[in-house]
Amino acid sequence: DVVVNNNIKDRKKTRHEARFGITSFIYRARRPFHPGRLVDLLLEPYFSKMEIEDEDEDEEDKLSEEEKLIWLQKLQKEAAAKQVKRTETMGQLLRSKGFIWIATSHDIIGSWQQAGNITRVEAENHWMCLTREDWEDTPSAELIYKDMKQPNGKEWKYSDRRQELVSLGRV
């Protein structure tokens, strides 16, 4: 479900919305993302991926200064085109972050971070339902169980596995 209150009469503007026109919404779902569709339909067309260089193989050091400049200009051109496409499709998305559940990684929480054109998706940790012995007898247990249970008190089919992404943008 997407949590957003578009009925402007019923809500008070936040100070950021009043001053800068920045609004937010939260995407929540209890179904995993398909990895291929996530890349093909969202990441690849609209964002540049953050490259983390391998220390053993530093290709950039093998390039001449001119080649580096050409490579950088190509990346900037691609990023600018993706920004235009993203803004036309979803407005000016400034920042998004949260955690995701990928269908091929049932045991691992995915971390999602996006700022401007750059998006980083990384493996974060195990879902809490898999490490119950670490938290069940702690003061945090009540809050953790809250993420695992439906409003009727029954545990969700896949426990705490879910999507929860917060997005900030300009109207």
C-alpha positions as CSV (number, residue, x, y, z in Angstrom):
1,D,0.0,0.0,0.0
2,V,1.1,3.6,-0.7
3,V,0.5,5.8,2.3
4,V,-0.1,9.4,1.2
5,N,-2.8,11.9,2.1
6,N,-3.6,13.8,-1.0
7,N,-6.7,15.5,0.4
8,I,-5.1,18.9,1.1
9,K,-8.1,20.2,2.9
10,D,-7.8,17.4,5.5
11,R,-4.2,17.9,6.4
12,K,-1.8,20.6,7.5
13,K,1.2,21.3,5.4
14,T,4.5,20.4,7.0
15,R,7.0,23.3,7.3
16,H,9.2,21.7,4.6
17,E,6.2,21.6,2.2
18,A,5.2,25.1,3.1
19,R,8.8,26.5,2.7
20,F,10.2,24.4,-0.1
21,G,7.4,22.4,-1.6
22,I,8.8,19.1,-0.4
23,T,6.4,16.3,0.3
24,S,6.8,12.6,1.2
25,F,5.1,9.3,0.9
26,I,5.7,5.8,2.2
27,Y,5.5,2.7,0.2
28,R,4.7,-0.5,2.2
29,A,4.1,-4.0,0.9
30,R,4.2,-7.5,2.3
31,R,5.2,-9.0,-1.1
32,P,8.8,-9.3,-2.3
33,F,10.2,-7.4,-5.3
34,H,11.1,-9.5,-8.4
35,P,14.8,-8.8,-8.8
36,G,14.7,-8.6,-12.6
37,R,11.6,-6.4,-12.7
38,L,13.0,-4.1,-10.1
39,V,16.1,-3.5,-12.2
40,D,14.4,-3.4,-15.6
41,L,11.4,-1.2,-14.6
42,L,12.8,1.1,-11.9
43,L,16.5,1.1,-11.4
44,E,17.9,0.9,-14.9
45,P,15.6,3.4,-16.6
46,Y,15.6,6.1,-13.9
47,F,18.8,5.9,-11.8
48,S,22.6,5.6,-12.1
49,K,24.0,2.8,-10.0
50,M,26.7,3.6,-7.5
51,E,29.8,1.8,-8.5
52,I,32.0,0.5,-5.7
53,E,35.4,-0.1,-7.1
54,D,37.4,-3.3,-6.5
55,E,40.7,-2.4,-4.8
56,D,42.5,-5.2,-6.7
57,E,41.5,-4.0,-10.1
58,D,41.4,-0.2,-10.5
59,E,40.5,0.2,-14.2
60,E,40.3,4.0,-13.8
61,D,44.0,4.1,-13.0
62,K,44.7,2.4,-16.4
63,L,42.9,5.2,-18.3
64,S,44.6,8.3,-19.5
65,E,43.3,11.7,-18.3
66,E,41.5,12.3,-21.6
67,E,39.9,8.8,-21.4
68,K,38.8,9.5,-17.8
69,L,37.2,12.8,-18.9
70,I,35.4,11.2,-21.8
71,W,34.1,8.4,-19.5
72,L,33.0,10.9,-16.9
73,Q,31.2,13.0,-19.5
74,K,29.4,9.9,-20.8
75,L,28.3,9.0,-17.3
76,Q,27.0,12.6,-16.7
77,K,25.1,12.6,-20.0
78,E,23.4,9.3,-19.1
79,A,22.6,10.5,-15.6
80,A,21.1,13.8,-17.0
81,A,18.9,11.8,-19.4
82,K,17.7,9.5,-16.6
83,Q,16.9,12.5,-14.4
84,V,14.7,14.0,-17.1
85,K,12.9,10.8,-17.7
86,R,12.5,10.2,-13.9
87,T,11.2,13.8,-13.3
88,E,8.7,13.4,-16.2
89,T,7.4,10.1,-14.9
90,M,7.4,10.6,-11.1
91,G,8.1,14.2,-10.3
92,Q,11.2,15.5,-8.7
93,L,12.3,12.7,-6.4
94,L,15.0,14.1,-4.2
95,R,15.6,11.2,-1.7
96,S,14.3,7.8,-0.8
97,K,15.5,5.3,1.7
98,G,14.3,2.2,3.5
99,F,14.5,-1.5,3.3
100,I,13.3,-4.0,0.7
101,W,12.6,-7.7,0.4
102,I,13.9,-9.3,-2.8
103,A,12.2,-12.6,-3.9
104,T,15.6,-14.3,-4.4
105,S,17.0,-13.3,-1.0
106,H,14.4,-14.4,1.5
107,D,16.8,-14.4,4.4
108,I,18.4,-11.0,3.9
109,I,17.1,-7.4,4.3
110,G,17.9,-5.2,1.4
111,S,19.0,-1.7,2.2
112,W,17.7,1.0,-0.3
113,Q,19.3,4.5,-0.5
114,Q,18.7,7.0,-3.2
115,A,19.7,10.6,-3.5
116,G,19.3,12.4,-6.8
117,N,20.5,10.2,-9.6
118,I,22.4,7.7,-7.4
119,T,20.8,4.6,-6.0
120,R,22.4,2.0,-3.8
121,V,20.8,-1.4,-3.0
122,E,22.8,-3.6,-0.7
123,A,22.4,-6.6,1.6
124,E,22.0,-5.4,5.1
125,N,21.3,-8.1,7.7
126,H,19.0,-11.1,8.4
127,W,15.3,-10.5,8.9
128,M,14.5,-10.4,12.6
129,C,12.3,-13.5,12.4
130,L,15.5,-15.5,11.7
131,T,17.4,-14.2,14.7
132,R,14.7,-14.5,17.4
133,E,17.3,-15.8,20.0
134,D,19.1,-12.4,19.7
135,W,16.2,-10.2,20.7
136,E,13.3,-12.2,22.3
137,D,14.2,-11.5,25.9
138,T,15.2,-7.8,25.3
139,P,13.3,-4.6,25.9
140,S,13.0,-4.3,22.1
141,A,11.0,-7.5,21.7
142,E,7.6,-5.8,21.8
143,L,8.5,-3.4,19.0
144,I,10.0,-6.2,16.9
145,Y,6.9,-8.4,17.3
146,K,4.8,-5.5,16.2
147,D,6.5,-5.6,12.8
148,M,5.8,-9.3,12.6
149,K,2.1,-9.3,13.5
150,Q,-1.1,-8.2,11.7
151,P,-3.5,-5.9,13.5
152,N,-5.5,-9.0,14.6
153,G,-2.5,-10.3,16.4
154,K,-1.7,-13.2,14.0
155,E,1.8,-13.3,12.6
156,W,2.1,-12.3,9.0
157,K,2.8,-15.3,6.6
158,Y,6.4,-14.2,6.1
159,S,6.8,-12.5,9.5
160,D,8.7,-9.2,9.3
161,R,9.7,-9.5,5.6
162,R,8.3,-6.5,3.8
163,Q,9.0,-3.4,1.8
164,E,9.2,0.0,3.5
165,L,10.4,2.9,1.5
166,V,10.1,6.6,2.3
167,S,10.4,9.1,-0.6
168,L,10.8,12.8,-0.5
169,G,10.1,14.9,-3.5
170,R,9.1,18.3,-4.7
171,V,5.6,19.1,-6.1
